[in-house]
Amino acid sequence: MAILRSLIAATALLGVAARAQVVGAPFGFAAGTTGGGDASPVAPADESELTEWLADDEPRVILIDKEFNFLGDQCVDCECCIPDSNTCGDAGQNAIEVGIGWCSDYPTTTCTYDNAGLDGLDVSPNKSIVGVGDAGVIRGKGLRLHGTSNIIVQNIHITELNPQYIWGGDGISLDGCDLIWIDHVKVSLVGRQMIVTGYETSGSVTISNSDLDGATDWSASCDGHHYWTVLALGEDDKVTFSNNYIHQTSGRAPKIGASSFWHVLNNYWSDNTGHAFDVSEGNALIEGNVFEDVNSAYTDKGAGSVFAVSSDDESTCSSALGRTCIPNLLTDSNATPVADDAVLSSFPADEEGEITILPVEEVAAYVLANAGVGKLSSTSSSTPVVASSSSVVPIPTSTPVSIPTFIPSPSSSYAAPARVETAIESTSTPTPSSVGSTPHPPSTCSSRRRRRHLHQ
Ligand SMILES: *[C@@H]1O[C@H](CO)[C@@H](O)[C@H](O)[C@H]1NC(C)=O
């Protein structure tokens, strides 16, 4: 009987292993990413085995076939502060004192948080991290893709990283990496950023079909919406951001603050009480997206370059890129029209390869049906924006993306809890009243100098 049972178990396991692989292929800038490639899928037994396999030197396809729960090691009554943004007590976010000077002159308090969230799981090169069905959850800890390359993260849910506290944890952090495909990932209830890049380059990245769920009981904007959504501070990043669902957020969705190129297409923003795009540096081509109930979708105020396609711009796009760009669709949303031609001339389209863009009318329904975990099956393609030889014809760019500025990055910065960044809000971006008081440092020095200073 026991033998029979283990035989059945083994067969079932083989079945899972045979079925659970990366589904679809990366497109956009991260095209060519192979992760663990053809390595036999392996399901870690527990948290320590998962931690070990993520960080070892073997190319691996690691199955996340259950919840891995890293919670339990608490810092009790530890040092925290109360930033000005927290005007709502327990419904707001206090900040963990992480020793980077962020708490500055804010009143101190004590708080109890879980240590796991403060440092993500290190991921070595050549790994696929793949959820099985809708079972794949990593609770209490994020992923740290620092100094690594060729990683696929697909169909997993990262959640519960001290959502009560600023600096409580980042969902996925990228730094000094290349060829990263984040697909069908859900991130919810994090203390800090859902996805963050920088300060070194993150190379070629595609973030697709993911569910960035900002619903929270502890909001830095005091309204049940998460403020810290996506922060892009990586120098010279090339990011395709496509078919994602970004909802119940109130800021930084995303904030782009380094010389980088973001091609943002066919995403669905819904219910944002503050701002979506805050581009203080770098380039963003924003096309074929839906913004619904977004207080500020994009603006012309940042110092970065934004081309948000409207119906007026279709021909501009055609002459620059050799194809028609797709206007965004805004409902019950505000935005300042901005169409900076510099974005088109700096678009490294040849590196992104060929893509097909969904008509904007189809985007909301498509994204709702496909974004997040448990939406993949081995028989269906995950890839909504498929490489195609259709009418989309990328042209070589004559102007490469801006030359990255070298920022000394001592190894200690890798060990720092979460990001040092960060504290820097764009001073030129209009902040709706709900986020006007969101924590930022009293300093008025340039962000670059501030960052360097904080690193030292
Ligand atoms: C990752 O895979 C590539 C291609 O097979 C190989 O050249 C490289 O050495 C691998 N890296 C590591 C750390 O195993």
The ligand as a Tripos MOL2 file, in Angstrom:
@<TRIPOS>MOLECULE
LIG
   14    14     1     0     0
SMALL
NO_CHARGES

@<TRIPOS>ATOM
      1 C1         24.5810   30.7110  -17.9080 C.3       1 LIG1
      2 O1         24.3730   30.1360  -19.1810 O.3       1 LIG1
      3 C2         25.2530   30.6430  -20.1720 C.3       1 LIG1
      4 C3         24.8090   30.0670  -21.5010 C.3       1 LIG1
      5 O2         24.6790   28.6720  -21.4100 O.3       1 LIG1
      6 C4         26.6790   30.2900  -19.8080 C.3       1 LIG1
      7 O3         27.5690   30.8080  -20.7770 O.3       1 LIG1
      8 C5         26.9950   30.8710  -18.4550 C.3       1 LIG1
      9 O4         28.2620   30.4650  -18.0390 O.3       1 LIG1
     10 C6         25.9580   30.4440  -17.4210 C.3       1 LIG1
     11 N1         26.2300   31.1420  -16.1910 N.am      1 LIG1
     12 C7         26.3760   30.5040  -15.0550 C.2       1 LIG1
     13 C8         26.7020   31.3380  -13.8710 C.3       1 LIG1
     14 O5         26.2160   29.3070  -14.9560 O.2       1 LIG1
@<TRIPOS>BOND
     1     1     2 1
     2     1    10 1
     3     2     3 1
     4     3     4 1
     5     3     6 1
     6     4     5 1
     7     6     7 1
     8     6     8 1
     9     8     9 1
    10     8    10 1
    11    10    11 1
    12    11    12 1
    13    12    13 1
    14    12    14 2
@<TRIPOS>SUBSTRUCTURE
     1 LIG1         1 GROUP 0 **** ****
